[in-house]
Amino acid sequence: MTDTLIAIISIFVGIIGANLFGAVKKTYTMGFTGNTISGIFGSIFFIKLLGRLGFDPLSIMKTGELNRGLFAINIIVSLVSGAIGVLVIKLIRNKLNA
């Protein structure tokens, strides 16, 4: 697995997290397209922000082999950050419309 593939998987998991959150919490959904875009930006933002702690794609592949523990943390952070992205963008959108 390469660094790029790990980054793409992280973004995809962020999209899944955003759409799952939108399906569970109907008041925060912005439709499939809105949730997908929110999941992409949320995942990228949090992986860049929190990835400095050592679970970014470069750190996962530092030894040349997949570090499964760091990869699992990366996937969990991506899933949660997709949901947080939907929540934050929906709150900002509500404030701008008020």
Buried (B, 14 or more C-beta within 10 A) or exposed (E): EEBEEBBEBBBBBBBBBBBBBBEEEEEBBBEEEBBBBBBBBBBBBBBEEBBEEEBBBEBBBEEEEEBEEBBEBBBEBBBBBBBBBBBBBBEEEEEEEE
